[in-house]
């Protein structure tokens, strides 16, 4: 099972993926289907569910603000 951190732009999703890479957390930048999010068309960073706490900490420590985190 994976989670997806949702961002409004590709650039922000890429920044988030770099932050996670620096923390040794595997992540993939993906296009998120507009039916899966509250605000329509978005980009996301997918990661393993076991890394959720680490992802939240990495984002918080690096001022990365996702729109939402959804289960894949």
C-alpha positions in Angstrom: 0.0 0.0 0.0 1.2 3.5 -0.8 0.3 7.0 0.1 0.3 10.0 -2.2 1.2 13.5 -1.0 -0.7 15.9 -3.4 0.6 19.2 -4.7 -0.9 21.8 -7.0 2.1 21.9 -9.4 4.7 19.6 -10.9 7.5 21.9 -9.6 6.3 21.5 -6.0 6.0 17.8 -6.3 9.5 17.6 -7.7 10.8 19.7 -4.7 9.0 17.3 -2.3 10.6 14.3 -4.0 14.0 15.8 -3.6 13.4 16.5 0.1 12.4 12.8 0.5 15.4 11.6 -1.4 17.7 13.6 0.9 16.1 11.8 3.8 16.6 8.4 2.1 12.9 7.9 1.5 12.0 6.4 -1.8 9.3 8.4 -3.7 7.9 8.7 -7.2 6.5 11.9 -8.8 3.2 11.0 -10.4 0.2 12.7 -12.1 -2.8 12.4 -9.8 -6.2 11.7 -11.4 -8.5 14.7 -10.9 -11.2 12.4 -9.6 -9.0 11.4 -6.6 -8.4 14.8 -5.1 -10.6 17.5 -3.7 -9.3 20.3 -6.0 -9.0 18.5 -9.3 -5.9 18.2 -11.4 -2.7 17.8 -9.3 0.7 16.2 -9.1 1.8 13.9 -6.3 4.6 12.1 -4.6 3.9 8.4 -4.0 5.7 6.6 -1.1 5.3 3.5 1.0 2.8 3.6 3.8 5.4 2.6 6.3 7.2 5.9 5.6 4.2 8.2 6.4 5.7 9.5 9.7 9.1 10.2 8.1 7.5 11.9 5.2 5.5 14.2 7.4 8.6 15.0 9.5 10.7 15.7 6.4 8.0 18.0 4.9 7.6 19.9 8.2 11.4 20.3 8.6 11.8 21.6 5.1 8.7 23.8 4.8 7.0 21.6 2.2 3.2 22.0 2.4 1.1 19.3 0.6 -2.6 19.9 -0.2 -3.5 16.5 1.2 -2.3 12.9 1.6 -4.4 10.2 0.1 -4.1 6.4 0.1 -3.4 4.8 -3.3 
